[in-house]
Amino acid sequence: MNNPINYQQDNLISEFEIFEDWMEKYEYIIDLGKELPPLDPVFKKEEYLIKGCQSQVWLHSELKDGKLELRADSDAIITKGLIALIIRVFNHQSPNDIALANLYMTDKIGLNEHLSPSRSNGLNSMIKQIKMDALALGAKQLNNFPS
């Protein structure tokens, strides 16, 4: 059986296969960003900014019932759509599954070849930050278990 992260990736890949050209794919990415729930302004601070993104991207990660809950926002519409894609794959997954996940959808969708180098670097920074948050929160969860 497919793991939940791969299931989400496969769904997204299927959704992108519907579109014939990259303008349509970009429009879909923008639409995904518009559907992102608003981020509480309390998290729009320096400490929540993802380093390595040309645009401003704020990410808040927390552990709820052993799963990572992700919230994000960006000041750029395409970047907001990209973080929405990543959140859709990783949201409500275990820290361990996120840390070990192989994110193949970026290649399958064609993001790596169609994004500008700065957007591609930003996308990789978003993925890296979520994986680092997963590792940190997963370790914190392990340390809180009674011995």
ABEGO torsion letter per residue (X at the ends): XBBAAAAAAAAAAAAAAABABAAAAAAAAAAAAAABBBBBAAABBAAABBBGBABBBBBBBBBBGGBBBBBBBBABAAAAAAAAAAAAAABGBBAAAAAABBBAAAAAAGAAAABBAAAAAAAAAAAAAAAAAAAAAAAAAAAABBX
